[in-house]
Amino acid sequence: MKVFNGIQEALVLALMLVSVLVLFYVNIDITYKIGIGAIVFIIIFLSTLAATLLRQQREIQQAQT
């Protein structure tokens, strides 16, 4: 069961890579690192949720026709 298409998957992987680089290799305060990590997690979670809901809606519409 595939959730993302190729472009969405590439964007999520790029976001994960950039966030890991920022969290481990940039010298900023720990509170900013926690905030960045939380925002990245929320973005990835919501994009996965939205893609899954859109796929399910598309399947329901195809089943009705």
mmCIF file of the N, C-alpha and C atoms, coordinates in Angstrom:
data_MODEL
# 
_entry.id   MODEL 
# 
loop_
_atom_site.group_PDB 
_atom_site.id 
_atom_site.type_symbol 
_atom_site.label_atom_id 
_atom_site.label_alt_id 
_atom_site.label_comp_id 
_atom_site.label_asym_id 
_atom_site.label_entity_id 
_atom_site.label_seq_id 
_atom_site.pdbx_PDB_ins_code 
_atom_site.Cartn_x 
_atom_site.Cartn_y 
_atom_site.Cartn_z 
_atom_site.occupancy 
_atom_site.B_iso_or_equiv 
_atom_site.pdbx_formal_charge 
_atom_site.auth_seq_id 
_atom_site.auth_comp_id 
_atom_site.auth_asym_id 
_atom_site.auth_atom_id 
_atom_site.pdbx_PDB_model_num 
ATOM 1   N N  . MET A 1 1  ? 0.845   -1.165 0.000   1.00 0.00 ? 1  MET A N  1 
ATOM 2   C CA . MET A 1 1  ? 0.000   0.000  0.000   1.00 0.00 ? 1  MET A CA 1 
ATOM 3   C C  . MET A 1 1  ? 0.902   1.243  0.000   1.00 0.00 ? 1  MET A C  1 
ATOM 4   N N  . LYS A 1 2  ? 0.984   1.894  -1.124  1.00 0.00 ? 2  LYS A N  1 
ATOM 5   C CA . LYS A 1 2  ? 1.863   3.046  -1.279  1.00 0.00 ? 2  LYS A CA 1 
ATOM 6   C C  . LYS A 1 2  ? 1.102   4.315  -0.920  1.00 0.00 ? 2  LYS A C  1 
ATOM 7   N N  . VAL A 1 3  ? 1.706   5.130  -0.055  1.00 0.00 ? 3  VAL A N  1 
ATOM 8   C CA . VAL A 1 3  ? 1.047   6.344  0.407   1.00 0.00 ? 3  VAL A CA 1 
ATOM 9   C C  . VAL A 1 3  ? 1.481   7.539  -0.434  1.00 0.00 ? 3  VAL A C  1 
ATOM 10  N N  . PHE A 1 4  ? 2.789   7.712  -0.602  1.00 0.00 ? 4  PHE A N  1 
ATOM 11  C CA . PHE A 1 4  ? 3.307   8.876  -1.306  1.00 0.00 ? 4  PHE A CA 1 
ATOM 12  C C  . PHE A 1 4  ? 3.590   8.563  -2.765  1.00 0.00 ? 4  PHE A C  1 
ATOM 13  N N  . ASN A 1 5  ? 3.533   9.611  -3.612  1.00 0.00 ? 5  ASN A N  1 
ATOM 14  C CA . ASN A 1 5  ? 4.077   9.462  -4.944  1.00 0.00 ? 5  ASN A CA 1 
ATOM 15  C C  . ASN A 1 5  ? 5.538   9.892  -4.882  1.00 0.00 ? 5  ASN A C  1 
ATOM 16  N N  . GLY A 1 6  ? 6.219   9.869  -5.995  1.00 0.00 ? 6  GLY A N  1 
ATOM 17  C CA . GLY A 1 6  ? 7.662   10.102 -6.004  1.00 0.00 ? 6  GLY A CA 1 
ATOM 18  C C  . GLY A 1 6  ? 8.069   11.482 -5.519  1.00 0.00 ? 6  GLY A C  1 
ATOM 19  N N  . ILE A 1 7  ? 7.340   12.505 -5.904  1.00 0.00 ? 7  ILE A N  1 
ATOM 20  C CA . ILE A 1 7  ? 7.699   13.871 -5.523  1.00 0.00 ? 7  ILE A CA 1 
ATOM 21  C C  . ILE A 1 7  ? 7.494   14.085 -4.026  1.00 0.00 ? 7  ILE A C  1 
ATOM 22  N N  . GLN A 1 8  ? 6.381   13.614 -3.496  1.00 0.00 ? 8  GLN A N  1 
ATOM 23  C CA . GLN A 1 8  ? 6.127   13.763 -2.066  1.00 0.00 ? 8  GLN A CA 1 
ATOM 24  C C  . GLN A 1 8  ? 7.170   13.016 -1.247  1.00 0.00 ? 8  GLN A C  1 
ATOM 25  N N  . GLU A 1 9  ? 7.542   11.825 -1.698  1.00 0.00 ? 9  GLU A N  1 
ATOM 26  C CA . GLU A 1 9  ? 8.534   11.040 -0.986  1.00 0.00 ? 9  GLU A CA 1 
ATOM 27  C C  . GLU A 1 9  ? 9.888   11.741 -0.987  1.00 0.00 ? 9  GLU A C  1 
ATOM 28  N N  . ALA A 1 10 ? 10.265  12.324 -2.110  1.00 0.00 ? 10 ALA A N  1 
ATOM 29  C CA . ALA A 1 10 ? 11.529  13.048 -2.194  1.00 0.00 ? 10 ALA A CA 1 
ATOM 30  C C  . ALA A 1 10 ? 11.530  14.276 -1.288  1.00 0.00 ? 10 ALA A C  1 
ATOM 31  N N  . LEU A 1 11 ? 10.402  15.000 -1.236  1.00 0.00 ? 11 LEU A N  1 
ATOM 32  C CA . LEU A 1 11 ? 10.325  16.177 -0.369  1.00 0.00 ? 11 LEU A CA 1 
ATOM 33  C C  . LEU A 1 11 ? 10.400  15.806 1.111   1.00 0.00 ? 11 LEU A C  1 
ATOM 34  N N  . VAL A 1 12 ? 9.756   14.722 1.502   1.00 0.00 ? 12 VAL A N  1 
ATOM 35  C CA . VAL A 1 12 ? 9.813   14.285 2.899   1.00 0.00 ? 12 VAL A CA 1 
ATOM 36  C C  . VAL A 1 12 ? 11.227  13.838 3.256   1.00 0.00 ? 12 VAL A C  1 
ATOM 37  N N  . LEU A 1 13 ? 11.892  13.112 2.361   1.00 0.00 ? 13 LEU A N  1 
ATOM 38  C CA . LEU A 1 13 ? 13.266  12.686 2.622   1.00 0.00 ? 13 LEU A CA 1 
ATOM 39  C C  . LEU A 1 13 ? 14.208  13.879 2.713   1.00 0.00 ? 13 LEU A C  1 
ATOM 40  N N  . ALA A 1 14 ? 14.017  14.878 1.858   1.00 0.00 ? 14 ALA A N  1 
ATOM 41  C CA . ALA A 1 14 ? 14.848  16.077 1.911   1.00 0.00 ? 14 ALA A CA 1 
ATOM 42  C C  . ALA A 1 14 ? 14.615  16.835 3.222   1.00 0.00 ? 14 ALA A C  1 
ATOM 43  N N  . LEU A 1 15 ? 13.364  16.930 3.651   1.00 0.00 ? 15 LEU A N  1 
ATOM 44  C CA . LEU A 1 15 ? 13.055  17.581 4.921   1.00 0.00 ? 15 LEU A CA 1 
ATOM 45  C C  . LEU A 1 15 ? 13.697  16.842 6.084   1.00 0.00 ? 15 LEU A C  1 
ATOM 46  N N  . MET A 1 16 ? 13.650  15.525 6.061   1.00 0.00 ? 16 MET A N  1 
ATOM 47  C CA . MET A 1 16 ? 14.278  14.740 7.112   1.00 0.00 ? 16 MET A CA 1 
ATOM 48  C C  . MET A 1 16 ? 15.785  14.939 7.123   1.00 0.00 ? 16 MET A C  1 
ATOM 49  N N  . LEU A 1 17 ? 16.403  14.955 5.960   1.00 0.00 ? 17 LEU A N  1 
ATOM 50  C CA . LEU A 1 17 ? 17.853  15.132 5.872   1.00 0.00 ? 17 LEU A CA 1 
ATOM 51  C C  . LEU A 1 17 ? 18.274  16.508 6.380   1.00 0.00 ? 17 LEU A C  1 
ATOM 52  N N  . VAL A 1 18 ? 17.581  17.542 5.956   1.00 0.00 ? 18 VAL A N  1 
ATOM 53  C CA . VAL A 1 18 ? 17.907  18.899 6.400   1.00 0.00 ? 18 VAL A CA 1 
ATOM 54  C C  . VAL A 1 18 ? 17.703  19.030 7.905   1.00 0.00 ? 18 VAL A C  1 
ATOM 55  N N  . SER A 1 19 ? 16.635  18.443 8.419   1.00 0.00 ? 19 SER A N  1 
ATOM 56  C CA . SER A 1 19 ? 16.391  18.553 9.856   1.00 0.00 ? 19 SER A CA 1 
ATOM 57  C C  . SER A 1 19 ? 17.451  17.815 10.657  1.00 0.00 ? 19 SER A C  1 
ATOM 58  N N  . VAL A 1 20 ? 17.907  16.663 10.187  1.00 0.00 ? 20 VAL A N  1 
ATOM 59  C CA . VAL A 1 20 ? 18.969  15.938 10.886  1.00 0.00 ? 20 VAL A CA 1 
ATOM 60  C C  . VAL A 1 20 ? 20.257  16.742 10.869  1.00 0.00 ? 20 VAL A C  1 
ATOM 61  N N  . LEU A 1 21 ? 20.574  17.339 9.732   1.00 0.00 ? 21 LEU A N  1 
ATOM 62  C CA . LEU A 1 21 ? 21.776  18.161 9.665   1.00 0.00 ? 21 LEU A CA 1 
ATOM 63  C C  . LEU A 1 21 ? 21.692  19.350 10.621  1.00 0.00 ? 21 LEU A C  1 
ATOM 64  N N  . VAL A 1 22 ? 20.541  19.999 10.670  1.00 0.00 ? 22 VAL A N  1 
ATOM 65  C CA . VAL A 1 22 ? 20.369  21.142 11.563  1.00 0.00 ? 22 VAL A CA 1 
ATOM 66  C C  . VAL A 1 22 ? 20.445  20.704 13.025  1.00 0.00 ? 22 VAL A C  1 
ATOM 67  N N  . LEU A 1 23 ? 19.807  19.601 13.348  1.00 0.00 ? 23 LEU A N  1 
ATOM 68  C CA . LEU A 1 23 ? 19.750  19.179 14.740  1.00 0.00 ? 23 LEU A CA 1 
ATOM 69  C C  . LEU A 1 23 ? 21.091  18.712 15.277  1.00 0.00 ? 23 LEU A C  1 
ATOM 70  N N  . PHE A 1 24 ? 21.926  18.109 14.447  1.00 0.00 ? 24 PHE A N  1 
ATOM 71  C CA . PHE A 1 24 ? 23.164  17.539 14.953  1.00 0.00 ? 24 PHE A CA 1 
ATOM 72  C C  . PHE A 1 24 ? 24.411  18.362 14.646  1.00 0.00 ? 24 PHE A C  1 
ATOM 73  N N  . TYR A 1 25 ? 24.393  19.151 13.596  1.00 0.00 ? 25 TYR A N  1 
ATOM 74  C CA . TYR A 1 25 ? 25.623  19.812 13.181  1.00 0.00 ? 25 TYR A CA 1 
ATOM 75  C C  . TYR A 1 25 ? 25.609  21.331 13.307  1.00 0.00 ? 25 TYR A C  1 
ATOM 76  N N  . VAL A 1 26 ? 24.496  21.923 13.685  1.00 0.00 ? 26 VAL A N  1 
ATOM 77  C CA . VAL A 1 26 ? 24.430  23.365 13.848  1.00 0.00 ? 26 VAL A CA 1 
ATOM 78  C C  . VAL A 1 26 ? 24.459  23.668 15.340  1.00 0.00 ? 26 VAL A C  1 
ATOM 79  N N  . ASN A 1 27 ? 25.254  24.656 15.712  1.00 0.00 ? 27 ASN A N  1 
ATOM 80  C CA . ASN A 1 27 ? 25.424  24.994 17.119  1.00 0.00 ? 27 ASN A CA 1 
ATOM 81  C C  . ASN A 1 27 ? 24.364  26.024 17.528  1.00 0.00 ? 27 ASN A C  1 
ATOM 82  N N  . ILE A 1 28 ? 23.165  25.514 17.875  1.00 0.00 ? 28 ILE A N  1 
ATOM 83  C CA . ILE A 1 28 ? 22.100  26.382 18.376  1.00 0.00 ? 28 ILE A CA 1 
ATOM 84  C C  . ILE A 1 28 ? 21.607  25.831 19.707  1.00 0.00 ? 28 ILE A C  1 
ATOM 85  N N  . ASP A 1 29 ? 20.834  26.628 20.401  1.00 0.00 ? 29 ASP A N  1 
ATOM 86  C CA . ASP A 1 29 ? 20.325  26.255 21.716  1.00 0.00 ? 29 ASP A CA 1 
ATOM 87  C C  . ASP A 1 29 ? 19.426  25.014 21.615  1.00 0.00 ? 29 ASP A C  1 
ATOM 88  N N  . ILE A 1 30 ? 19.404  24.214 22.688  1.00 0.00 ? 30 ILE A N  1 
ATOM 89  C CA . ILE A 1 30 ? 18.645  22.965 22.688  1.00 0.00 ? 30 ILE A CA 1 
ATOM 90  C C  . ILE A 1 30 ? 17.145  23.206 22.526  1.00 0.00 ? 30 ILE A C  1 
ATOM 91  N N  . THR A 1 31 ? 16.634  24.319 23.020  1.00 0.00 ? 31 THR A N  1 
ATOM 92  C CA . THR A 1 31 ? 15.198  24.583 22.885  1.00 0.00 ? 31 THR A CA 1 
ATOM 93  C C  . THR A 1 31 ? 14.821  24.798 21.417  1.00 0.00 ? 31 THR A C  1 
ATOM 94  N N  . TYR A 1 32 ? 15.696  25.442 20.646  1.00 0.00 ? 32 TYR A N  1 
ATOM 95  C CA . TYR A 1 32 ? 15.437  25.607 19.220  1.00 0.00 ? 32 TYR A CA 1 
ATOM 96  C C  . TYR A 1 32 ? 15.492  24.256 18.502  1.00 0.00 ? 32 TYR A C  1 
ATOM 97  N N  . LYS A 1 33 ? 16.418  23.400 18.916  1.00 0.00 ? 33 LYS A N  1 
ATOM 98  C CA . LYS A 1 33 ? 16.515  22.072 18.310  1.00 0.00 ? 33 LYS A CA 1 
ATOM 99  C C  . LYS A 1 33 ? 15.250  21.262 18.576  1.00 0.00 ? 33 LYS A C  1 
ATOM 100 N N  . ILE A 1 34 ? 14.733  21.352 19.795  1.00 0.00 ? 34 ILE A N  1 
ATOM 101 C CA . ILE A 1 34 ? 13.494  20.646 20.130  1.00 0.00 ? 34 ILE A CA 1 
ATOM 102 C C  . ILE A 1 34 ? 12.337  21.197 19.301  1.00 0.00 ? 34 ILE A C  1 
ATOM 103 N N  . GLY A 1 35 ? 12.267  22.501 19.174  1.00 0.00 ? 35 GLY A N  1 
ATOM 104 C CA . GLY A 1 35 ? 11.210  23.116 18.371  1.00 0.00 ? 35 GLY A CA 1 
ATOM 105 C C  . GLY A 1 35 ? 11.289  22.724 16.912  1.00 0.00 ? 35 GLY A C  1 
ATOM 106 N N  . ILE A 1 36 ? 12.490  22.726 16.353  1.00 0.00 ? 36 ILE A N  1 
ATOM 107 C CA . ILE A 1 36 ? 12.670  22.321 14.950  1.00 0.00 ? 36 ILE A CA 1 
ATOM 108 C C  . ILE A 1 36 ? 12.271  20.865 14.766  1.00 0.00 ? 36 ILE A C  1 
ATOM 109 N N  . GLY A 1 37 ? 12.691  20.007 15.694  1.00 0.00 ? 37 GLY A N  1 
ATOM 110 C CA . GLY A 1 37 ? 12.331  18.591 15.618  1.00 0.00 ? 37 GLY A CA 1 
ATOM 111 C C  . GLY A 1 37 ? 10.832  18.378 15.684  1.00 0.00 ? 37 GLY A C  1 
ATOM 112 N N  . ALA A 1 38 ? 10.160  19.117 16.555  1.00 0.00 ? 38 ALA A N  1 
ATOM 113 C CA . ALA A 1 38 ? 8.705   18.992 16.683  1.00 0.00 ? 38 ALA A CA 1 
ATOM 114 C C  . ALA A 1 38 ? 7.996   19.468 15.417  1.00 0.00 ? 38 ALA A C  1 
ATOM 115 N N  . ILE A 1 39 ? 8.440   20.590 14.865  1.00 0.00 ? 39 ILE A N  1 
ATOM 116 C CA . ILE A 1 39 ? 7.818   21.106 13.644  1.00 0.00 ? 39 ILE A CA 1 
ATOM 117 C C  . ILE A 1 39 ? 8.007   20.145 12.483  1.00 0.00 ? 39 ILE A C  1 
ATOM 118 N N  . VAL A 1 40 ? 9.209   19.589 12.348  1.00 0.00 ? 40 VAL A N  1 
ATOM 119 C CA . VAL A 1 40 ? 9.463   18.633 11.265  1.00 0.00 ? 40 VAL A CA 1 
ATOM 120 C C  . VAL A 1 40 ? 8.597   17.394 11.440  1.00 0.00 ? 40 VAL A C  1 
ATOM 121 N N  . PHE A 1 41 ? 8.492   16.889 12.676  1.00 0.00 ? 41 PHE A N  1 
ATOM 122 C CA . PHE A 1 41 ? 7.648   15.725 12.926  1.00 0.00 ? 41 PHE A CA 1 
ATOM 123 C C  . PHE A 1 41 ? 6.194   16.010 12.556  1.00 0.00 ? 41 PHE A C  1 
ATOM 124 N N  . ILE A 1 42 ? 5.694   17.181 12.949  1.00 0.00 ? 42 ILE A N  1 
ATOM 125 C CA . ILE A 1 42 ? 4.306   17.534 12.646  1.00 0.00 ? 42 ILE A CA 1 
ATOM 126 C C  . ILE A 1 42 ? 4.083   17.634 11.142  1.00 0.00 ? 42 ILE A C  1 
ATOM 127 N N  . ILE A 1 43 ? 5.025   18.241 10.423  1.00 0.00 ? 43 ILE A N  1 
ATOM 128 C CA . ILE A 1 43 ? 4.882   18.373 8.966   1.00 0.00 ? 43 ILE A CA 1 
ATOM 129 C C  . ILE A 1 43 ? 4.863   17.002 8.296   1.00 0.00 ? 43 ILE A C  1 
ATOM 130 N N  . ILE A 1 44 ? 5.764   16.126 8.698   1.00 0.00 ? 44 ILE A N  1 
ATOM 131 C CA . ILE A 1 44 ? 5.805   14.785 8.099   1.00 0.00 ? 44 ILE A CA 1 
ATOM 132 C C  . ILE A 1 44 ? 4.544   14.004 8.454   1.00 0.00 ? 44 ILE A C  1 
ATOM 133 N N  . PHE A 1 45 ? 4.092   14.089 9.703   1.00 0.00 ? 45 PHE A N  1 
ATOM 134 C CA . PHE A 1 45 ? 2.878   13.381 10.121  1.00 0.00 ? 45 PHE A CA 1 
ATOM 135 C C  . PHE A 1 45 ? 1.660   13.882 9.353   1.00 0.00 ? 45 PHE A C  1 
ATOM 136 N N  . LEU A 1 46 ? 1.512   15.200 9.242   1.00 0.00 ? 46 LEU A N  1 
ATOM 137 C CA . LEU A 1 46 ? 0.342   15.744 8.546   1.00 0.00 ? 46 LEU A CA 1 
ATOM 138 C C  . LEU A 1 46 ? 0.377   15.461 7.051   1.00 0.00 ? 46 LEU A C  1 
ATOM 139 N N  . SER A 1 47 ? 1.553   15.476 6.443   1.00 0.00 ? 47 SER A N  1 
ATOM 140 C CA . SER A 1 47 ? 1.624   15.160 5.016   1.00 0.00 ? 47 SER A CA 1 
ATOM 141 C C  . SER A 1 47 ? 1.283   13.695 4.767   1.00 0.00 ? 47 SER A C  1 
ATOM 142 N N  . THR A 1 48 ? 1.721   12.808 5.655   1.00 0.00 ? 48 THR A N  1 
ATOM 143 C CA . THR A 1 48 ? 1.368   11.392 5.527   1.00 0.00 ? 48 THR A CA 1 
ATOM 144 C C  . THR A 1 48 ? -0.133  11.194 5.717   1.00 0.00 ? 48 THR A C  1 
ATOM 145 N N  . LEU A 1 49 ? -0.696  11.859 6.713   1.00 0.00 ? 49 LEU A N  1 
ATOM 146 C CA . LEU A 1 49 ? -2.127  11.755 6.967   1.00 0.00 ? 49 LEU A CA 1 
ATOM 147 C C  . LEU A 1 49 ? -2.939  12.282 5.791   1.00 0.00 ? 49 LEU A C  1 
ATOM 148 N N  . ALA A 1 50 ? -2.544  13.430 5.256   1.00 0.00 ? 50 ALA A N  1 
ATOM 149 C CA . ALA A 1 50 ? -3.266  14.013 4.123   1.00 0.00 ? 50 ALA A CA 1 
ATOM 150 C C  . ALA A 1 50 ? -3.181  13.119 2.888   1.00 0.00 ? 50 ALA A C  1 
ATOM 151 N N  . ALA A 1 51 ? -2.006  12.567 2.612   1.00 0.00 ? 51 ALA A N  1 
ATOM 152 C CA . ALA A 1 51 ? -1.852  11.699 1.447   1.00 0.00 ? 51 ALA A CA 1 
ATOM 153 C C  . ALA A 1 51 ? -2.699  10.435 1.594   1.00 0.00 ? 51 ALA A C  1 
ATOM 154 N N  . THR A 1 52 ? -2.741  9.888  2.797   1.00 0.00 ? 52 THR A N  1 
ATOM 155 C CA . THR A 1 52 ? -3.550  8.684  3.033   1.00 0.00 ? 52 THR A CA 1 
ATOM 156 C C  . THR A 1 52 ? -5.033  8.985  2.877   1.00 0.00 ? 52 THR A C  1 
ATOM 157 N N  . LEU A 1 53 ? -5.487  10.108 3.424   1.00 0.00 ? 53 LEU A N  1 
ATOM 158 C CA . LEU A 1 53 ? -6.907  10.459 3.308   1.00 0.00 ? 53 LEU A CA 1 
ATOM 159 C C  . LEU A 1 53 ? -7.302  10.737 1.857   1.00 0.00 ? 53 LEU A C  1 
ATOM 160 N N  . LEU A 1 54 ? -6.440  11.404 1.114   1.00 0.00 ? 54 LEU A N  1 
ATOM 161 C CA . LEU A 1 54 ? -6.736  11.658 -0.297  1.00 0.00 ? 54 LEU A CA 1 
ATOM 162 C C  . LEU A 1 54 ? -6.794  10.364 -1.103  1.00 0.00 ? 54 LEU A C  1 
ATOM 163 N N  . ARG A 1 55 ? -5.893  9.428  -0.796  1.00 0.00 ? 55 ARG A N  1 
ATOM 164 C CA . ARG A 1 55 ? -5.908  8.145  -1.499  1.00 0.00 ? 55 ARG A CA 1 
ATOM 165 C C  . ARG A 1 55 ? -7.182  7.374  -1.179  1.00 0.00 ? 55 ARG A C  1 
ATOM 166 N N  . GLN A 1 56 ? -7.597  7.374  0.086   1.00 0.00 ? 56 GLN A N  1 
ATOM 167 C CA . GLN A 1 56 ? -8.824  6.678  0.459   1.00 0.00 ? 56 GLN A CA 1 
ATOM 168 C C  . GLN A 1 56 ? -10.051 7.324  -0.178  1.00 0.00 ? 56 GLN A C  1 
ATOM 169 N N  . GLN A 1 57 ? -10.073 8.633  -0.239  1.00 0.00 ? 57 GLN A N  1 
ATOM 170 C CA . GLN A 1 57 ? -11.194 9.330  -0.868  1.00 0.00 ? 57 GLN A CA 1 
ATOM 171 C C  . GLN A 1 57 ? -11.253 8.990  -2.356  1.00 0.00 ? 57 GLN A C  1 
ATOM 172 N N  . ARG A 1 58 ? -10.108 8.926  -3.003  1.00 0.00 ? 58 ARG A N  1 
ATOM 173 C CA . ARG A 1 58 ? -10.063 8.575  -4.425  1.00 0.00 ? 58 ARG A CA 1 
ATOM 174 C C  . ARG A 1 58 ? -10.565 7.146  -4.643  1.00 0.00 ? 58 ARG A C  1 
ATOM 175 N N  . GLU A 1 59 ? -10.191 6.228  -3.757  1.00 0.00 ? 59 GLU A N  1 
ATOM 176 C CA . GLU A 1 59 ? -10.651 4.844  -3.874  1.00 0.00 ? 59 GLU A CA 1 
ATOM 177 C C  . GLU A 1 59 ? -12.168 4.757  -3.667  1.00 0.00 ? 59 GLU A C  1 
ATOM 178 N N  . ILE A 1 60 ? -12.706 5.520  -2.744  1.00 0.00 ? 60 ILE A N  1 
ATOM 179 C CA . ILE A 1 60 ? -14.151 5.516  -2.501  1.00 0.00 ? 60 ILE A CA 1 
ATOM 180 C C  . ILE A 1 60 ? -14.889 6.046  -3.726  1.00 0.00 ? 60 ILE A C  1 
ATOM 181 N N  . GLN A 1 61 ? -14.383 7.115  -4.319  1.00 0.00 ? 61 GLN A N  1 
ATOM 182 C CA . GLN A 1 61 ? -15.024 7.677  -5.511  1.00 0.00 ? 61 GLN A CA 1 
ATOM 183 C C  . GLN A 1 61 ? -14.969 6.703  -6.683  1.00 0.00 ? 61 GLN A C  1 
ATOM 184 N N  . GLN A 1 62 ? -13.865 5.975  -6.825  1.00 0.00 ? 62 GLN A N  1 
ATOM 185 C CA . GLN A 1 62 ? -13.758 4.998  -7.909  1.00 0.00 ? 62 GLN A CA 1 
ATOM 186 C C  . GLN A 1 62 ? -14.687 3.826  -7.666  1.00 0.00 ? 62 GLN A C  1 
ATOM 187 N N  . ALA A 1 63 ? -14.893 3.460  -6.418  1.00 0.00 ? 63 ALA A N  1 
ATOM 188 C CA . ALA A 1 63 ? -15.788 2.336  -6.109  1.00 0.00 ? 63 ALA A CA 1 
ATOM 189 C C  . ALA A 1 63 ? -17.242 2.704  -6.358  1.00 0.00 ? 63 ALA A C  1 
ATOM 190 N N  . GLN A 1 64 ? -17.589 3.973  -6.226  1.00 0.00 ? 64 GLN A N  1 
ATOM 191 C CA . GLN A 1 64 ? -18.964 4.401  -6.432  1.00 0.00 ? 64 GLN A CA 1 
ATOM 192 C C  . GLN A 1 64 ? -19.313 4.509  -7.903  1.00 0.00 ? 64 GLN A C  1 
ATOM 193 N N  . THR A 1 65 ? -18.331 4.685  -8.764  1.00 0.00 ? 65 THR A N  1 
ATOM 194 C CA . THR A 1 65 ? -18.626 4.829  -10.188 1.00 0.00 ? 65 THR A CA 1 
ATOM 195 C C  . THR A 1 65 ? -18.563 3.521  -10.911 1.00 0.00 ? 65 THR A C  1 
# 
